Amino acid sequence: MKIISLNAWGGVLHRELLAYLAEADPDVLCLQEVVSTPATQRDWLVYRDGDHVLDQRANLFDDVCRTLSGHLAFFCPAARGVLWDGETEITSFWGLATFVRASVAVIGQAQSFVHKDFSAHGYGAHPRPRNAHAVRLYDPERDRTVSVAQMHGLRDLRGKMDTSERLEQARRFLALSDQASGPGDIKLLCGDFNIEPDSESLRFMQERGFTELVTRHAPEGTRTSLYNKPGRFADYMLIDQPEKVLSFDVVRDPEVSDHCPLVIEI
């Protein structure tokens, strides 16, 4: 079973991203920063937050659904805010998406917020609402159950330091994973956590029996050449049964986002 976690960056590198996903053909795909804008058929809109201006693929969720047409798709919005078509405001949803190959049975799932709650009237003040999604899967090929939980951790404008909000976020994330999983499951945690490798949040997850894979395989971090700020770590993947790992990779080529895809085979 191949599982990929990736911050999609709102589909800025839309063409490269879809080509990579079609080629990689994961059994489970966990995407962060996914845009869905039912109010328009435009291909591109613009996100504005002060001096931060970024093109966004208006219906990235639908684009990935078409690319992975043999997968079940789940969109989990964290906020409803405004994107721009020139000077016209377009209401859009932003959040997580999980894709599961149709031959793998989804036998349970849970969705909740790890920081704040759904923001229906704008993206909100920083740090903004963040959510998580967990699926429990039955793998008929190997007659086993696997649970995968993803989150997009809160972004604090001051940096990725430990805060009480981040530790509470980790607690809520693990509680969601526990809610969706069952005895004997192979359990994975993944996503863009927005924390440092030596963070209290990551230690908390490891103390709960998870092995962290990124720092031992990618000491140079998880950001691509398109990210020009300090701090090269953001994305993580952890597993509670490391002996089940066949391979793990932080993919640097091709570049499909300002984050690297994390790819595990179990």
Secondary structure, 3 states (H helix, E strand, C coil): CEEEEEECHHHCCHHHHHHHHHHHCCCEEEEEEEEECCCCCCCEEEEEECCEEEEEECCHHHHHHHHCCCEEEEEEEEEEEEEEECCEEEEEEEEEEEEEECCCEEEEEEEEEEECCCECCCCCCCCCCEEEEEEEEEECCCCEEEEEEEEECCCCCCCCCCCHHHHHHHHHHHHHHHHHCCCCCEEEEEEECCCCCCCHHHHHHHHCCCEECHHHHCCCCCECCCCCCCCCCCEEEEECCHHHCCEEEECCCCCCCCECCEEEEC
